[in-house]
């Protein structure tokens, strides 16, 4: 399943950043209220002992990872709303490049709306949120990867590690913006078990499902990581990383949907897939960047 964008009507005279962060704040607060209503009576409260982290030291590492995770989408001055969040990305290389899935980007930009690629920085402690314009630098369509070059000062980058070392049964984490246009521009982290290392192509039961892309994957499959972890539309492009070191070992690119897109939200299958980071390393090297 692919990532989706947001919608809404902005107030007159509002700035692009205010529209994005303000609109997403409403969705985020709604999500927080719903979550609070679902907490069991025995849930931990202020002053009670905290739960165990994923691994020792993970909360501190997560703060550093979140500084490198960004939203990916477009801005268009003549469109309402001006900002459209389409997925997740993360900063790599020299701090001026963002990696994400190629399918997160629109096939073409709307020139009449003056649409441009953009990345959205979530507000973090000590750093205000913001919008950076972006352009395509390099792409690997076969592995659904793309590098964007962003404007202004460099951002903290994640190191792209050795995905050939990943083994089934190991536990990793991924951070992104699931359903970000509704829940808000807040980095959300999930854990994921490598449940299988399997060919990218999934057998199709009907001839009409054999798209050109599906046929190409069946003819030339490559291994991907199948994850036992819950991901949603908007997680496309999220980094899959080692919770001990923060090194990226994969890039989330799809979730398994049994019937239709709506079920991905109401009844998630708990199965997601990630592209091994070796393909991103190759793309970085091709662009003259250090992984």
RAQUIBEL-V339028 format. One record per helix or strand of 3 or more residues. SS is the DSSP state (helix for helix, strand for strand). FROM is the first residue (numbers start at 0). LEN is the number of residues. Records with the same first field share a line. If there is no record, write none. Layout:
SS=FROM-LEN ; FROM-LEN
This chain:
helix=15-23 ; 57-9 ; 101-3 ; 140-3 ; 162-3 ; 179-4 ; 206-3 ; 211-8 ; 260-6 ; 277-9
strand=68-8 ; 82-10 ; 96-5 ; 114-7 ; 129-11 ; 144-6 ; 170-6 ; 187-12 ; 222-6 ; 238-3 ; 247-8 ; 270-6
